Amino acid sequence: MQKNKILLLVCLIGTFFIAGLFAYRHWGSQDSLTDRERMLSLMPADESAVVFLDMADLRTTPFFAQLFQWAPKPPPDGEYAQFLKSTGFNYETDLDRLAVSLHRQKQGMLAFAVAEGRFDRTKIEAYGSQFGSLKTADGKTLFAVPLSESRRKVYFTFLTNNRIAWANDSTYFFQHSTDGSQAEWRERFARLAGTSVFAVLRQDSGAAAALAQQAPGGLHSPQLADLLAQLDWISISAKPDGNLLRVGMEGECVAESTEHQLKDLLSGLVVLAQMGLNDPKTQKKLDPALREGYSELLRSADIQQVDRGASKSVRVVFDVTPKLLEAKQPETTADPVRPGH
C-alpha cells in the first residue's frame, strides 16, 4: 500500500511538472517577448516585404528631433484633419510602433499593418462605425473605412486597447495566415534587433528593379541591377546614434561569386562618387555644407562581406550626419557624384 501511495505521488508530481513545462512554453515564452517581437510575430509569413518603425525609440534621440525640425510640415488634408478631430489620435505623438507587411500580386500591392500606441478606442471605433462594420472569424469587430475619392476601402480592428491591425483587404482577417514564426523571417528580424527602423525584402522580380531605379543618376548601373536581382534577401535599417543616423544595407545570396562582384562594384561606386564630389564643376553647383555632408557620408561607408555558411552577404554601413539636414539643398536637380560633369 505504501509503495502504491509513493508511486501515485510520483505520477502526480510528474504530471504537474509536464503541465507546468507546457504552460511555460505556450504562455511564458509569449510573455517574455518584447512589444517589438510580438508585433513582428503577427506578420504573415508569405509576404514580399516587412517594414518596422519604432517611434517611441526615435523620439528620444537628438537626430530625430533635428530631423523633425528640418522636415516640411504641410497642414493635414481635409480627411486626416477630420480624423484628428474625431479621434484625437496624432501619429507624431501617439504612435509608438508600426509593423507593415507587403504582398505583391498581379492586381496590386496588398498591405497588412499592426500599430501600437495611445488610442482612444471609443472615439476611433465610433469614427469607423459610421462607415459600417462586420465581425472577423474570431469575433472581433472589423471596421471598413472608404478611401477618399475612391471605391476602395481599408479595414481595421482593435487587437487590444493599445494595438490596432489594419489592412487594405478584408481577407487578411478571415483567411490569410499570420504565422509569423517562420524561421527565415524570424532570423532576419533578430539580426536587426537593435535598429529603430528597418525593411526586409524577400526577393522577387520587382524588388531589385525598384531599388536599382532609386540610385542617384550617376550610380545607375545595369550591372548593379543584375546583381541585386540575384539576391535572395535585402535588408535596410537605420538607428540614430547621438546626432547622426547610422544606416545599414545588406544583400544576401547563396553564390559566393555574386557576393564578391557586388562588394567590388559597390566599392567602385563609392570611389566614383568621391571623385564626382571633388570635380570642380560639381563644387560650383553644390552648397559647400551640402557637399561636405555628402563627403562625410562617403568617408564613413564601410563595405564588408559576411559569411554565414550557406548564406553569403554584402553589408554596407554609413552615417548620415546633421550637415546633410542643415545644408541648403540645390534648387535644380544636380548630380553630385557623376565624375567629369
C-alpha positions as a printed Julia matrix, in Angstrom:
341×3 Matrix{Float64}:
   0.0    0.0     0.0
   2.8    2.37    0.94
   4.52   1.69   -2.4
   1.29   2.44   -4.28
   0.97   5.79   -2.5
   4.56   6.7    -3.35
   4.02   5.67   -6.97
   0.83   7.77   -7.13
   2.65  10.77   -5.64
   5.49  10.46   -8.17
   2.98  10.29  -11.03
   1.16  13.38   -9.77
   4.41  15.34   -9.43
   5.45  14.25  -12.92
   2.07  15.27  -14.33
   2.24  18.72  -12.72
   5.83  19.15  -13.93
   4.91  18.31  -17.53
   1.84  20.56  -17.38
   3.91  23.39  -15.97
   6.55  22.96  -18.65
   3.89  23.0   -21.37
   2.26  26.11  -19.9
   5.6   27.91  -19.72
   6.44  27.09  -23.32
   2.97  28.01  -24.53
   2.32  31.17  -22.49
   5.53  32.0   -20.68
   7.54  32.3   -23.88
   4.95  34.77  -25.24
   5.1   36.8   -22.04
   8.87  37.04  -22.39
   8.57  38.57  -25.87
   9.13  42.29  -26.29
   6.44  44.51  -27.8
   8.52  44.59  -30.97
   8.73  40.78  -31.18
   5.0   40.36  -30.54
   4.17  42.75  -33.37
   6.54  41.07  -35.81
   5.15  37.65  -34.87
   1.79  38.82  -36.28
   3.21  39.49  -39.74
   2.1   36.96  -42.39
   4.87  34.56  -43.3
   4.37  34.62  -47.08
   4.9   38.34  -47.61
   7.24  40.1   -50.05
   8.48  42.68  -47.53
   8.15  43.76  -43.9
   8.79  47.3   -42.64
   9.16  48.2   -38.96
   9.26  51.61  -37.27
   9.89  52.26  -33.56
   8.68  55.82  -33.0
   8.99  55.54  -29.22
  12.71  54.88  -29.6
  13.22  57.55  -32.25
  11.55  60.31  -30.21
  14.26  60.05  -27.56
  17.16  60.74  -29.97
  18.75  64.09  -30.87
  18.91  63.15  -34.56
  15.17  62.57  -34.76
  14.47  65.89  -33.04
  16.63  67.65  -35.6
  15.08  65.7   -38.47
  11.61  66.65  -37.27
  12.58  70.32  -37.19
  14.07  70.11  -40.68
  11.26  68.15  -42.33
   8.48  70.16  -44.01
   5.2   70.25  -42.08
   2.34  70.58  -44.54
  -1.07  71.14  -42.94
  -3.16  67.98  -42.69
  -5.55  67.41  -45.58
  -9.3   67.52  -45.04
  -9.75  63.8   -44.42
  -6.85  63.47  -41.98
  -7.85  66.71  -40.25
 -11.31  65.25  -39.7
  -9.77  62.02  -38.38
  -7.65  64.01  -35.91
 -10.67  65.98  -34.75
 -12.87  62.89  -34.4
 -10.38  60.53  -32.72
  -7.75  62.74  -31.08
  -5.03  60.47  -32.46
  -1.87  62.14  -33.79
   0.78  59.78  -35.16
   3.57  62.26  -34.35
   2.95  61.94  -30.61
   0.69  58.92  -30.1
   2.16  56.23  -32.35
   4.82  54.08  -30.64
   5.5   51.22  -33.06
   4.36  50.21  -36.52
   4.93  46.96  -38.44
   3.77  46.67  -42.06
   3.86  43.66  -44.37
   3.52  43.97  -48.14
   2.48  41.25  -50.55
   2.99  41.82  -54.26
   0.23  40.48  -56.51
  -0.73  40.97  -60.15
  -3.7   43.13  -59.21
  -1.66  45.34  -56.89
   0.08  45.52  -53.54
  -1.71  44.07  -50.53
  -0.78  45.55  -47.16
  -1.28  44.44  -43.57
  -0.16  46.53  -40.59
  -0.13  46.41  -36.81
   0.22  49.67  -34.87
   0.85  50.22  -31.17
   0.29  53.47  -29.33
  -2.08  55.54  -27.27
  -5.51  55.19  -28.83
  -8.89  56.44  -27.66
 -10.63  53.22  -28.6
 -14.14  54.57  -28.06
 -13.58  57.54  -30.37
 -11.77  55.55  -33.05
 -14.42  52.82  -33.14
 -17.14  55.48  -33.29
 -15.33  57.07  -36.24
 -15.12  53.73  -38.03
 -18.67  52.63  -37.25
 -20.2   55.43  -39.31
 -18.95  53.62  -42.45
 -20.06  50.13  -41.45
 -18.6   47.1   -39.7
 -18.6   43.31  -39.67
 -17.29  40.51  -37.49
 -13.98  38.75  -38.05
 -13.55  34.99  -37.88
 -12.59  35.19  -34.19
 -15.42  37.56  -33.3
 -13.57  40.9   -33.37
 -15.32  43.91  -34.87
 -13.87  44.89  -38.23
 -14.44  48.44  -39.46
 -14.4   49.34  -43.17
 -13.38  52.94  -43.95
 -13.54  54.21  -47.56
 -10.55  55.95  -49.07
 -11.1   59.5   -50.29
 -12.28  59.8   -53.89
 -12.07  56.04  -54.36
 -14.26  52.96  -54.16
 -11.55  51.16  -52.25
 -11.72  50.65  -48.52
  -9.29  49.99  -45.7
 -10.16  47.76  -42.77
  -9.1   47.9   -39.13
  -9.81  46.18  -35.84
  -8.55  46.5   -32.28
  -6.42  43.58  -31.11
  -6.01  45.18  -27.68
  -6.71  48.68  -26.39
  -3.26  49.83  -27.49
  -2.87  47.71  -30.63
  -4.69  48.04  -33.96
  -4.49  45.8   -37.03
  -5.11  47.38  -40.44
  -5.29  46.02  -44.0
  -6.4   47.06  -47.46
  -8.02  43.65  -47.99
 -10.54  42.2   -45.56
  -9.46  38.63  -46.33
  -6.41  39.18  -44.11
  -8.75  38.95  -41.14
 -10.55  35.81  -42.3
  -8.29  33.59  -44.38
  -4.77  34.99  -44.51
  -2.15  33.17  -42.48
  -0.47  35.21  -39.77
   2.09  32.6   -38.85
   4.97  34.92  -38.09
   7.1   32.13  -36.65
   8.6   31.18  -39.99
  12.28  30.69  -39.31
  13.55  32.65  -42.31
  11.77  35.87  -41.31
  12.45  35.44  -37.6
  16.18  35.0   -38.23
  16.39  38.29  -40.17
  14.29  40.19  -37.65
  16.68  39.01  -34.92
  19.69  40.39  -36.82
  18.02  43.82  -36.85
  17.0   43.75  -33.18
  18.97  46.87  -32.26
  17.64  49.13  -35.02
  14.82  51.68  -34.83
  13.72  51.4   -38.45
  14.13  48.54  -40.89
  12.77  46.95  -44.04
  13.32  43.32  -45.04
  12.59  42.31  -48.63
  12.31  38.74  -49.8
  13.5   38.79  -53.37
  11.1   38.9   -56.28
  11.35  40.28  -59.79
  10.17  43.75  -58.8
  12.12  44.49  -55.64
  15.59  44.62  -57.17
  14.46  46.73  -60.13
  12.78  49.22  -57.8
  15.9   49.57  -55.65
  18.16  49.99  -58.68
  15.89  52.75  -60.01
  16.24  54.69  -56.74
  20.0   55.07  -57.2
  21.22  58.62  -57.99
  21.68  59.32  -61.68
  25.42  58.85  -61.62
  25.05  55.48  -59.91
  22.56  53.89  -62.29
  24.15  50.67  -63.41
  22.75  47.67  -65.33
  25.4   45.55  -63.6
  24.16  46.68  -60.18
  20.56  45.91  -61.15
  21.61  42.46  -62.36
  23.47  41.69  -59.13
  20.58  42.9   -56.98
  18.29  40.57  -58.92
  20.47  37.66  -57.81
  19.98  38.4   -54.11
  17.54  36.31  -52.09
  17.05  38.86  -49.3
  17.67  42.59  -48.95
  17.54  44.44  -45.63
  17.78  48.17  -44.93
  18.0   49.52  -41.4
  18.62  52.76  -39.55
  19.37  53.65  -35.94
  20.12  57.11  -34.5
  23.41  57.34  -32.65
  23.7   60.67  -30.89
  23.29  63.37  -33.52
  23.83  61.1   -36.52
  21.89  58.31  -38.21
  23.66  55.01  -38.84
  22.25  53.29  -41.92
  22.9   49.67  -42.84
  22.1   47.78  -46.03
  22.66  44.07  -46.57
  22.17  41.88  -49.62
  22.06  38.13  -49.07
  22.56  35.32  -51.58
  23.95  31.78  -51.83
  26.52  32.35  -54.6
  29.98  33.42  -53.46
  30.71  34.89  -56.9
  27.72  37.23  -56.58
  28.94  38.31  -53.16
  32.43  39.2   -54.46
  31.1   41.01  -57.54
  28.64  43.06  -55.52
  31.28  44.11  -52.97
  33.7   45.15  -55.72
  31.02  47.08  -57.59
  29.81  48.96  -54.52
  33.38  49.82  -53.53
  33.96  51.18  -57.03
  30.76  53.26  -56.92
  31.85  54.87  -53.64
  35.19  55.84  -55.24
  33.39  57.28  -58.29
  31.06  59.24  -56.02
  34.01  60.72  -54.13
  35.66  61.68  -57.43
  32.44  63.33  -58.52
  32.25  65.44  -55.37
  35.83  66.62  -55.91
  35.16  67.63  -59.51
  35.43  71.45  -59.91
  32.11  71.7   -61.77
  30.33  69.77  -59.02
  31.91  72.0   -56.37
  30.44  75.06  -58.1
  26.95  73.55  -58.24
  26.72  72.32  -54.65
  26.42  74.32  -51.47
  29.73  73.73  -49.58
  27.95  72.45  -46.48
  25.89  70.01  -48.54
  28.99  68.81  -50.36
  30.71  68.24  -47.03
  27.68  66.3   -45.81
  27.88  64.0   -48.83
  31.64  63.67  -48.3
  31.17  62.66  -44.66
  28.64  60.03  -45.71
  31.01  58.53  -48.3
  34.0   58.6   -45.94
  32.0   56.68  -43.35
  30.96  53.96  -45.81
  32.1   50.53  -44.63
  31.57  47.63  -47.06
  32.0   44.12  -45.7
  31.44  40.52  -46.77
  29.58  38.36  -44.27
  29.77  34.58  -44.48
  27.1   32.64  -42.58
  27.87  29.28  -44.1
  25.23  28.63  -46.75
  24.36  32.32  -46.82
  26.7   34.95  -48.29
  26.11  38.67  -47.73
  27.48  42.09  -48.54
  26.84  44.68  -45.85
  27.19  48.44  -46.3
  27.11  50.76  -43.28
  27.31  54.56  -43.47
  26.46  57.6   -41.34
  24.08  60.43  -42.16
  25.31  63.49  -40.26
  23.44  66.7   -39.33
  25.26  68.54  -42.11
  23.02  66.88  -44.67
  19.97  68.17  -42.8
  21.33  71.63  -42.18
  22.77  72.23  -45.65
  20.93  74.16  -48.33
  19.51  71.76  -50.91
  20.04  72.7   -54.59
  17.05  74.23  -56.33
  17.67  72.27  -59.52
  18.42  68.58  -59.76
  22.18  68.18  -59.77
  24.2   65.03  -59.78
  26.92  65.45  -57.15
  28.52  62.09  -57.8
  28.99  61.92  -61.58
  32.67  62.49  -62.31
  33.58  64.84  -65.13
  30.29  66.82  -65.08
